Amino acid sequence: MSRPVPHIDVRSITETDIPDWTRALNTGFLRTPDVAETEVADRASYIVPSRTLGAFDAGRCVATFRSFAQELTVVGGATVPADAISNVTVTPTHRRRGLLNRMMAHDLAAAKERGDVVATLIAAEYPIYGRYGFGPATWAAEWTVDVPRAGLDPRWAGPEDGGRIDIVDSADVRKIGPELHERVRLAQPGATDRDERWWQVATGAVRLDRSPWTEPFFAVYRSAGGEAEGLVSYLADDKWGDGKQPLNTASVKWLIAATPEAERNLWRYLCSIDWITTVRSGWRAPDDLLPFFLPDPRAARITTLADWLWVRVLDVVRALEARTYEGQGELVLEVEDGAGLAGGRYRLRAAADGASCAPTTAPADLTLDVAELGALWLGDESAVRLAALGRVREERAGAAKVADALLRTSRRPWCPDMF
Ligand SMILES: CC(=O)SCCNC(=O)CCNC(=O)[C@H](O)C(C)(C)COP(=O)(O)OP(=O)(O)OC[C@H]1O[C@@H](n2cnc3c(N)ncnc32)[C@H](O)[C@@H]1OP(=O)(O)O
């Protein structure tokens, strides 16, 4: 049990708290607490003080928490307003005394009041956020491609579909990227919006003190019609083996593609660069097409697989009505929520022409915690699996299968971004 510390003040910060808040943030994330003025100025340029919490012990910041407005794409391509949570830290001397409990309760209550449909975050460690009603809604995988093993034709001279690939510079990326990303993220359940600062950081226009900038390569794929449909940012190292054997790795920082052709051609391009013998994919969807673009898919090995975007449903009705369903049917869900934010019994009616969801007194088909609803909502998790684990209770035989037929999707959701 955590020991509460009532004398510690948890409150929204003001502009003048930003240096001390940043020092506490860096301390919590094990980064040097020596805060440069440029870092403070950068943070002041984008954080919203009213949505940025600090815990103060005798006037000194000992915990940090920040949220911001986010748009999250749901199944079917609509977006919902989300409360995106980031920068969660408690100083090591003040841990396990309930400070995260207090900051989370404060933020989720404000998000509910504001009308956000869900809260989202990317968890540093798996065991932290389930207790607050978050469930892992998307996963991410990282592949390492052994290029010589992949069996690709070494004579490849570029796209064979009439498209082309060009190396572009960071100013081009700031022009092409935002529009392409809008197209990509609205077609990708689990994806989130990117603001202008995202593109500035990704192209070195804004440099972060905490991570030294190395200019990456950028390449764009344009279709035969001349439209920019894919963009990749990658770094290459310089490694040679005995006998002057090239052993270089291309590490993808991010790759977005609006069509499978763009995706295929960008991976093909990366695997065709002379001297590159290994391609590291960066974080991708767990069902990414990458391995199957290679004649020998076993040349692409999953080197990391992990939970990624966690979702906490705040408004069950709007969450379930916002998405579409591949099947048709009805389900009554008893949603349990210890925090009292989203609990209740709801009837979901899913049909090809849209879904409706409303509170009901009808008998429940399935009983589940709001965290499990978060894991099921974007279609990734299986209710049958959760029932086998004892985390979803079937009140009517076969109800978990009905839930899967309604909620699961043919492609897995994916959040390309870290925040
Ligand atoms: C979205 C993001 O920003 S992810 C980044 C999260 N931050 C970090 O990982 C930085 C390092 N860790 C920390 O700063 C802190 O340990 C935090 C923020 C994870 C937790 O803060 P605390 O104030 O110690 O949490 P608090 O005391 O409120 O604990 C609440 C409950 O969660 C549990 N808990 C807290 N952290 C962890 C953890 N890392 N693993 C498992 N359980 C945890 C506590 O035991 C407690 O359980 P109880 O209520 O049953 O007693």
PDBQT file of the ligand as one rigid body, heavy atoms in Angstrom, charges set to zero:
ROOT
HETATM    1  C1  LIG A 501       3.132   7.948 -19.964  1.00  0.00    +0.000 C 
HETATM    2  C2  LIG A 501       4.511   8.026 -19.345  1.00  0.00    +0.000 C 
HETATM    3  O1  LIG A 501       5.024   9.083 -19.148  1.00  0.00    +0.000 OA
HETATM    4  S1  LIG A 501       5.274   6.554 -18.929  1.00  0.00    +0.000 SA
HETATM    5  C3  LIG A 501       6.615   7.028 -17.833  1.00  0.00    +0.000 C 
HETATM    6  C4  LIG A 501       6.373   6.583 -16.419  1.00  0.00    +0.000 C 
HETATM    7  N1  LIG A 501       7.486   7.052 -15.603  1.00  0.00    +0.000 N 
HETATM    8  C5  LIG A 501       8.526   6.292 -15.254  1.00  0.00    +0.000 C 
HETATM    9  O2  LIG A 501       8.585   5.104 -15.542  1.00  0.00    +0.000 OA
HETATM   10  C6  LIG A 501       9.652   6.987 -14.530  1.00  0.00    +0.000 C 
HETATM   11  C7  LIG A 501      10.148   6.202 -13.323  1.00  0.00    +0.000 C 
HETATM   12  N2  LIG A 501       9.063   5.868 -12.380  1.00  0.00    +0.000 N 
HETATM   13  C8  LIG A 501       8.389   6.826 -11.686  1.00  0.00    +0.000 C 
HETATM   14  O3  LIG A 501       8.620   8.006 -11.828  1.00  0.00    +0.000 OA
HETATM   15  C9  LIG A 501       7.333   6.364 -10.697  1.00  0.00    +0.000 C 
HETATM   16  O4  LIG A 501       7.735   5.147 -10.153  1.00  0.00    +0.000 OA
HETATM   17  C10 LIG A 501       5.914   6.216 -11.292  1.00  0.00    +0.000 C 
HETATM   18  C11 LIG A 501       5.502   7.519 -11.937  1.00  0.00    +0.000 C 
HETATM   19  C12 LIG A 501       5.866   5.099 -12.346  1.00  0.00    +0.000 C 
HETATM   20  C13 LIG A 501       4.939   5.833 -10.171  1.00  0.00    +0.000 C 
HETATM   21  O5  LIG A 501       4.821   6.915  -9.267  1.00  0.00    +0.000 OA
HETATM   22  P1  LIG A 501       4.463   6.705  -7.715  1.00  0.00    +0.000 P 
HETATM   23  O6  LIG A 501       4.101   8.028  -7.169  1.00  0.00    +0.000 OA
HETATM   24  O7  LIG A 501       5.515   5.917  -7.071  1.00  0.00    +0.000 OA
HETATM   25  O8  LIG A 501       3.143   5.842  -7.840  1.00  0.00    +0.000 OA
HETATM   26  P2  LIG A 501       2.054   5.719  -6.660  1.00  0.00    +0.000 P 
HETATM   27  O9  LIG A 501       2.703   5.775  -5.330  1.00  0.00    +0.000 OA
HETATM   28  O10 LIG A 501       0.944   6.678  -6.915  1.00  0.00    +0.000 OA
HETATM   29  O11 LIG A 501       1.607   4.246  -6.943  1.00  0.00    +0.000 OA
HETATM   30  C14 LIG A 501       0.337   3.867  -7.249  1.00  0.00    +0.000 C 
HETATM   31  C15 LIG A 501       0.288   2.384  -7.327  1.00  0.00    +0.000 C 
HETATM   32  O12 LIG A 501       1.009   1.940  -8.482  1.00  0.00    +0.000 OA
HETATM   33  C16 LIG A 501       2.019   1.022  -8.122  1.00  0.00    +0.000 C 
HETATM   34  N3  LIG A 501       3.167   1.287  -8.974  1.00  0.00    +0.000 N 
HETATM   35  C17 LIG A 501       3.757   2.487  -9.179  1.00  0.00    +0.000 A 
HETATM   36  N4  LIG A 501       4.779   2.353 -10.033  1.00  0.00    +0.000 NA
HETATM   37  C18 LIG A 501       4.846   1.071 -10.388  1.00  0.00    +0.000 A 
HETATM   38  C19 LIG A 501       5.694   0.315 -11.231  1.00  0.00    +0.000 A 
HETATM   39  N5  LIG A 501       6.712   0.909 -11.903  1.00  0.00    +0.000 N 
HETATM   40  N6  LIG A 501       5.474  -1.003 -11.359  1.00  0.00    +0.000 NA
HETATM   41  C20 LIG A 501       4.447  -1.582 -10.675  1.00  0.00    +0.000 A 
HETATM   42  N7  LIG A 501       3.612  -0.927  -9.856  1.00  0.00    +0.000 NA
HETATM   43  C21 LIG A 501       3.811   0.383  -9.710  1.00  0.00    +0.000 A 
HETATM   44  C22 LIG A 501       2.304   1.315  -6.661  1.00  0.00    +0.000 C 
HETATM   45  O13 LIG A 501       2.864   0.213  -6.019  1.00  0.00    +0.000 OA
HETATM   46  C23 LIG A 501       0.943   1.677  -6.130  1.00  0.00    +0.000 C 
HETATM   47  O14 LIG A 501       0.203   0.515  -5.882  1.00  0.00    +0.000 OA
HETATM   48  P3  LIG A 501      -0.844   0.456  -4.658  1.00  0.00    +0.000 P 
HETATM   49  O15 LIG A 501      -1.812   1.574  -4.905  1.00  0.00    +0.000 OA
HETATM   50  O16 LIG A 501      -1.403  -0.899  -4.794  1.00  0.00    +0.000 OA
HETATM   51  O17 LIG A 501      -0.029   0.691  -3.438  1.00  0.00    +0.000 OA
ENDROOT
TORSDOF 0
